[in-house]
């Protein structure tokens, strides 16, 4: 079963923050987020919010 969660994604290169809603399924959270505005797609901190 999947559930919706709020997620904060922070770029470690430029410090930009994004708050998105995602779907938790099978232990993963999928938000559809691909890359930051600075073109970074690897160095990201993902934190689940309440």
N, C-alpha and C positions, 0 to 999 in steps of 0.2 A: 504494500500500500504506500502511496506517495503522499507527502504533505507539503504545504507551502511554508517557507521560512523567509525571514528577512536577513540579508547578508550585507556586510560591509567589505568592500574590496579596496585595499590601499596599495598604490604603486610604490615600490621601494626605490625607484629611480627618481621620480619627480615629486612624490608625495601626494598626488591627486587621490581623492576619496570618492568612491561611488557606493551608493546604497541601493540595492536591488532586491527584488523578490525572486526567489528561486524555488525549485521543487526538489525535495529530498526523496531519493529513491535508491534503494540498495546501498545505503551508506555513503552516497555521494550527493552533493548539492549541485544542480545544474541551473545556471542563471542565463546562459546564452552569451555571457561576457567573453569577448575574444581578445581584446587588447586595449591598453590605455591610450590616451591621446598622444603620448610621447612615443608611441609605437612599441612599447614594452609588452611582451606577451608571456614572460616567464617569471619575473621577479615580482610576484603579487602576494600580499597577505590577505587571506580570506577568513573572515570572522563572522560567526553566526550571532545575530542579535536576538533579543527577546521580544 
